[in-house]
Amino acid sequence: MSPYFRFTKGVTLLLVGLTLILLRAETRYSRSVESYRVPAVTLVDAAGKTLPALSVLDRGPLFLQFVFTSCTTICPLMSGGFASLQSKLGSDAGRVRMVSISIDPEHDTPTRLREYAVHVKAGPQWQFFTGADADIVALEQAFHVYQSSKMQHQPVTFFRTSPGASWIRMDGLMSASELLTEYRRAIGR
């Protein structure tokens, strides 16, 4: 093997390795700060209690995702991120709320939400909601995530530090570590 070939091969391997490292380090989601107005609609929690959406979402710190329990694509990954985040929060777990709102209210009854909560090992800080179809659509539209078919919904997570604060919108699938990083960044830790 000629010295030139060995050098070229070595440089090529080095460049491939650096590219892989940079790609791995690249964030898999985009982040923006948004203002959303929660519409005057109601939600139904996993116990069957009806609550104004504003009372559910005008709190903080609060993570929010739109999912559905029969989803086999992105929802299990999104819920898995929330499930892992619970333990990563450590002593902050009791003060951070996590909210999952179903975009399939016909299927996701309070009973189904309770079963799903057990399945994903949701702690007390993680709440699940459903509601009337028109109310869910209004919420999705307010947060700019509405799709005419639930099968087309995108992985988006929202975070708010406190009532009245702007929302941090994170588009893309996120790991629990990335969610924790965003939480710490938002609260200044």
N, C-alpha and C positions, 0 to 999 in steps of 0.2 A: 504494500500500500504506500503510495507516494505521500510525502510530507504535506503537500498541498491538499490532497484528499482528506487526510487525517484532520488538518486544520479546518477545512470546510465542513466536514462532518461534525467536528466538535462545536463550531460556531452555530451550526444548524440545530444541534441538540440543545445548546444553551438558549437559543432564541425560542425554540419550542417550549422548553421548560419555563422560561420567563413569561411567555404568553399564557401558558396554563396557570401559572401563579396569579397573573393579573386578572385572568378571566374568573378564577375562583374567588378572588378578593372583590371582584366587581359586585356591587349591590344588585340583587335580583328584583328590586322594587323601586318605584319612584315615589318621592315624597313631596307633598305640597301642603300649604297652610290655607284653609278655606273657611268661609263663613256659610253655615247652613241654617236655615230656619226650620225648626221642627214643626210640622203642621199640627193642627188641632184634631188629632185622631186618637183612637184608643188602641191599646194592645191588651192581649190576654196572656197572663203568665202561665207557667207550667202547673200551677195549682188551680187554674181556672178563674183567677181574679182579674177583673177588668181595671185597667189603669190608664190615665192619660199618658200618651207617648212623651209629652214634655216632662212629666214627673219621673219617668224612667231615664230619659236621656239628658236632662238638664242637671247633671251631677258631675262630679269628677273627683279624682281621676277615673276615667272610664274608657274602656276599649269597646268597640262596636264592630260586629260583622253581620252581614246578611248571608244566610245559609239555608239549606233545607235538608231534612234528615234522610231522605232517600237518595240524595246525591251520591254518586260513586266516583266523581272526578275531583274537583277542587275542594269541596266542602270537608271531606275527611282530613285533608291536609291543613285546611284553615283551622278546623276544630282541634286537630292534633297540636297545632302551634299554641292555641289557647290552653290546651290541657298541660302541655309542658311548661308554659309560662307560669302556671299556678305555683309550681315548686321553685322556679327560678326567682320569683318575686321575694322569697324569703320573708322577712318581717313586714314587708309592705303588702303582702298578700291580703291582709285584712282591710286595707284601706282602698285598694284598687278594685273597681267593679268591672266585670266583663259581661257584655250583653250580646247574645246571638238572637237575631230576629229572623224567623222563617219567612221565606218568600214563596212557600207552598202551603198556605193556610188550609186548603181543602184536605190535605193529607196530614199536616202537622198539627194535630189536636193537642190540647194540654197533656193528655195521657201519653201520646207519642213523644212529646217533648221531655216528659219525665223519664221515659225509657231511654231516650237518646242521652240525657244528662247522666244517667247511670252508666251507659255504654262508654261515654267519653271521660268518665270519672270527674265530673264537674264538682268543684268545691262550692261552698256557700256564696262566694263572691261572683260566681258565674251564673247568670240567669238567662232563661230562654223564654222567648215570646212568640206569639202568633197573633192573629187578629182577623178582622174582616178583610176580604180581598182588596176592596177599594182603599182601605186604610194602609195596607202594606204597600200597595202601588204608590200611594201618595208619599209615604216615607222614602221609598226607593227613588222616586222622582226628586224629592227634596234633597237627597244626598247624591244625586246624579249617578245612580247605579242601575236605574230601571232598564230592563230588557224585556221585550215582548214575550220571550220564552225563558222560563227558568233555566233551561239547558244552556243558554247563552250567557248566563251571568258570569261576572269577572271576579277574581279574588281581590277584594279591597278591604282594608282594615282602617278604622277610624279611631283616633284617640283625642281625648279632651282632658285638659288638666283640671278644669274647674267650671262651675256653671257660668254661662255667658262668655267663656273663652272661645277662641277660634278652634276649629277642628284640624287635626293633622290627618291628612288623607295619605294612605300608603297603598299604592296600586301594585299588586303582584303577590306571589306567595312568599310568606315570611316565616322564618324559623322562630322558635321561642327566644333564642339569643338576640335576633334582630328586633323582635318586639320589645324585649327588655332594654336594649340599647336605645330604642326610640323613647321608651318610657323615661329612662334616666336622663336622656337629653332634654326632654320636654320639661321635666321637673327640676332641672338644673343640678343633677348629680353626676 
